[in-house]
């Protein structure tokens, strides 16, 4: 039922908890997990200005989601990591809808509290626009 699971993460506490649920789903249905981290325009500009090489930028981005990756390494679940660029909500939805996922697992809140208050949460946008079921983890 849930063979291909998309786990959206940003390194927040909610996304770390959502990784637990994605792992449980993958174990129950013998599925795989694609971990998605979205770099928005502001973060991308800052990364380029404050780092010496693209390798250093990539390493620092993976550090942000390291706790999720460590959880996955402790399992036998097959997983891939995708770093996307753009606004998180639309980027996650586009990636999920074009790659035929069975389920999206996402935390209810991320690292950007201001965006949640002003523009609406990323998880809400994903739940409204995704073609597959969305599990929002508190």
C-alpha positions as CSV (number, residue, x, y, z in Angstrom):
1,X,0.0,0.0,0.0
2,X,2.7,2.5,1.0
3,X,5.7,1.2,-1.0
4,X,7.1,4.6,-2.0
5,X,7.3,7.1,0.8
6,X,8.4,10.7,0.6
7,X,9.8,12.1,3.8
8,X,10.0,15.9,3.8
9,X,12.5,17.1,6.3
10,X,14.2,20.4,7.4
11,X,16.0,19.2,10.5
12,X,13.3,20.5,12.9
13,X,12.0,18.4,15.8
14,X,8.7,17.7,14.0
15,X,10.6,16.4,10.9
16,X,12.7,14.2,13.1
17,X,9.6,12.7,14.7
18,X,8.0,12.3,11.2
19,X,11.0,10.2,10.3
20,X,10.0,7.7,12.9
21,X,6.5,7.4,11.3
22,X,8.0,7.1,7.8
23,X,10.3,4.3,9.1
24,X,7.3,2.5,10.6
25,X,5.3,2.7,7.4
26,X,8.3,1.5,5.3
27,X,8.8,-1.4,7.7
28,X,5.1,-2.4,7.7
29,X,4.7,-2.2,3.9
30,X,8.3,-3.2,2.9
31,X,8.7,0.2,1.3
32,X,11.4,2.7,0.4
33,X,11.9,6.3,1.6
34,X,12.9,9.3,-0.4
35,X,14.2,12.0,2.0
36,X,13.6,15.5,0.6
37,X,15.2,18.7,1.8
38,X,14.2,21.9,0.1
39,X,16.6,24.9,-0.1
40,X,14.7,28.1,-0.6
41,X,16.1,31.1,-2.5
42,X,17.2,33.0,0.6
43,X,19.0,30.0,2.0
44,X,20.6,29.3,-1.3
45,X,22.0,32.9,-1.6
46,X,23.3,32.8,1.9
47,X,25.0,29.4,1.3
48,X,26.8,30.7,-1.7
49,X,27.9,33.9,0.0
50,X,29.2,32.2,3.1
51,X,30.9,29.0,1.8
52,X,34.0,28.4,-0.3
53,X,32.9,25.5,-2.4
54,X,29.8,23.6,-3.6
55,X,31.1,20.6,-1.7
56,X,31.1,22.5,1.6
57,X,27.5,23.7,0.8
58,X,26.4,20.2,0.2
59,X,28.0,18.9,3.4
60,X,26.3,21.6,5.5
61,X,22.9,20.9,3.9
62,X,23.3,17.2,4.8
63,X,24.3,18.2,8.3
64,X,20.9,19.9,8.8
65,X,19.1,16.6,8.1
66,X,21.8,14.4,9.7
67,X,19.6,13.2,12.6
68,X,17.0,11.9,10.1
69,X,19.7,10.2,8.0
70,X,21.2,8.6,11.2
71,X,17.7,7.1,12.0
72,X,17.5,5.6,8.5
73,X,21.1,4.2,8.6
74,X,20.1,2.2,11.7
75,X,17.4,0.4,9.6
76,X,17.5,-2.0,6.6
77,X,15.2,0.4,4.7
78,X,16.3,1.5,1.2
79,X,16.4,5.3,1.0
80,X,17.6,8.1,-1.2
81,X,18.3,11.8,-0.4
82,X,17.0,14.5,-2.7
83,X,17.9,18.2,-2.3
84,X,15.4,20.4,-4.1
85,X,15.4,24.1,-4.8
86,X,12.5,26.5,-4.5
87,X,9.7,27.2,-2.1
88,X,9.2,24.2,0.1
89,X,5.5,23.6,-0.3
90,X,5.3,23.8,-4.1
91,X,8.7,22.0,-4.5
92,X,7.6,19.0,-2.4
93,X,4.2,18.8,-4.1
94,X,5.7,18.9,-7.6
95,X,8.4,16.3,-6.7
96,X,5.7,14.0,-5.1
97,X,3.2,14.3,-7.9
98,X,5.7,13.8,-10.7
99,X,7.4,10.8,-9.1
100,X,4.3,8.7,-8.2
101,X,4.7,8.4,-4.4
102,X,2.2,6.4,-2.3
103,X,2.4,8.7,0.8
104,X,4.1,11.9,2.0
105,X,5.2,12.1,5.6
106,X,5.8,15.6,6.9
107,X,6.1,17.4,10.2
108,X,3.4,19.8,11.2
109,X,5.8,22.6,11.8
110,X,9.3,23.3,10.5
111,X,12.1,25.6,11.4
112,X,10.5,28.7,9.9
113,X,7.9,29.9,12.4
114,X,7.4,33.3,10.7
115,X,6.4,31.6,7.4
116,X,4.0,29.4,9.2
117,X,2.2,32.4,10.8
118,X,2.1,34.7,7.7
119,X,1.9,32.4,4.6
120,X,0.4,29.2,6.1
121,X,2.4,26.1,6.9
122,X,4.3,24.0,4.4
123,X,2.5,20.9,5.6
124,X,-0.9,22.5,4.9
125,X,0.1,23.5,1.4
126,X,1.4,20.0,0.7
127,X,-1.8,18.3,2.1
128,X,-4.0,20.5,-0.1
129,X,-2.1,20.0,-3.3
130,X,-0.6,16.5,-3.2
131,X,-2.1,13.7,-5.3
132,X,-1.3,11.0,-2.6
133,X,-2.2,10.7,1.1
134,X,-0.2,13.0,3.4
135,X,0.6,12.1,7.0
136,X,1.2,15.2,9.1
137,X,3.1,14.5,12.3
138,X,2.8,16.7,15.4
